[in-house]
Amino acid sequence: MARARGAIVPLAMLVFLVAFPTLVGFAGGGVTLAARILVLGLFGLGVDLLFGFTGLLSFGQAAFYGTGGFVAGYLLIHHIVPSTILALAIGMLVAAVAGLVVGSLALRQVGVYFAMLTLAFSQLFYFLDNSPLRELTGGENGLPGVPRAEVFGIHFSSLQETYAFIAIVYFIGFVVMRRIVASPFGHVLRAILDNPIRAAAAGHDVYRYKLVAFTIAAAYAGLAGGLLGLFQGYLPPDMFTIDQSGQIIVMEVIGGPGTLVGPLIGATVWIYLSQVLQNIGAIGSLWKLVLGLVFVLLITGFRRGIAGGVSTFLQQWQRREPAPVPSE
Amino acid sequence: MPLLEARSLTKRFGGLVAVDGVSLSVEPLTVTALIGPNGAGKTTFFRMLAGEFEPTSGDVYFKGERITQLGVTRVAQLGIAKSFQVTQIFPKLSVAENALIPALAATRGPFKLDAFGAVSRSRDAHAIVERVLTQVGLSERRAARADDLSYGEKRRLELALALATEPEVLLLDEPSAGMSPEETRTIVDLLGTLRAGVTIVIVEHDMDVVFGLADRIVVLQDGRQIAEGTASEIRANKRVQDAYLGGVA
């Protein structure tokens, strides 16, 4: 029974992922839009582990998103690695190692100083991408020509098939992350979020737990970066920018930190609003101003993001009307 | 051999000498009380014992091993737990989850990458949670969010968090601070049952608690030790009476 109940959320997610392109279609978007949202949702799963579960605010996650994307893309474009899965895995691994190195230095500080260090490191990565490594990364032109996914002879060549591939990877990433946050390891992370002083006094090595959380988040960012190349066929240098790091934080916060689905909701809201607003003639070039105002309203209105707000509302609604809840 | 020993610990904060060459020797399964007026350096001394502060000079020994620079996490892992004067709980977690965190540290060590493990399988940790919640009388409140507890319940949870690390030495920084007389009585009764299994060092202002529990009493004033002895010796000590007790005893 407990096992059956534990499968409800993954099943619901599976149904959602199958229906998502159609839902996006009803709302006037294409399958590309759905794929882009899933990539950001996967990127955001790592950010949620870091911010929503451990309390670490990093402004440098774009560094790992770009690293994973460019490593996987480069390997595939130049046919150095034949397998899509292997290229994604190497990109993810390189991003994780980068996360381990950056984290081991940045996590020696806490709070604002930690955030500033992550920002500084991501600027370093941006510079590396644009100048010393431009022969490899294409500099400001980016990397074109990333081939579509191919796994065990199965070609994911159309956009729909590419969406399916990304959805499968997202689903695995989601299930794995659910497992991580429910583990004893995940419990210690939540304790660090709630009261790091007490967590250390209880006998937990807070620095090492944070470092592993940071590394996992970097791995998720790297994997998401690799997927972006697969459906876009092109890796833009702005994957490395502060703007990208900031966007994923905003998606996390408006979607709902500590909920896992929050970043997916946040990404949907972000991408929709930016597309819809740009197409309204009266708003036109002011779309970013309006987007900013909407976010201010969302963040002040929902203290725990949209997902947190909905779950609070449901809990209160259940408490007020216990009658319609079916007995078990 | 004493279980816990401090050798002439000194702590300076800039020009201020908070603790000035204080030594302490704690035998196993005894209760030692640290008393003294506000600002005597009791809490600073405690924080050095627990590894929260590094002393400016002097050393701390546990079972004959020097633990001075180990830091709070490793000191906790060795078996020294401290309850905080200002309650340090996990406000957003439930009461049972609160106790589970130190219990996981006791059963898993300072770090373990069991990211795919199941919490329900940590039987030893759950057994500790059950035991300490029963000890402090919070079993009924296990599902409550820690933030929603009353002040007295929070102080008991604070004690439970220290107990759940399964310590050999329990450092208690004013466990009865701000409690009503009845709540204080519960704490004293609890410490009376705990003392059979754990060595206790306690900082306390309530003299009834101190004289009722302590085998030995150490008196601090302005960062220095001015007296040490049994309850009756301390009561009779003229210097202590002048400095602190003010004719109460």
Interface residues (C-beta under 8 A of the other chain):
Chain A: R179 I180 A182 S183 P184 F185 G186 H187 V188 R190 A191 D194 N195 I197 R198 A199 A200 A201 A202 G203 H204 D205 V206 R208 Y209 V212 I216
Chain B: A50 E52 V72 T73 A76 Q77 A81 K82 F84 Q88 I89 F90 P91 K92 L93 E97 L100 I101 P102 L104 A105 A106 R108 G109 P110 F111 K112 L113 D114 A115 F116 G117 A118 V119 S122 A125 L161 A164 T165
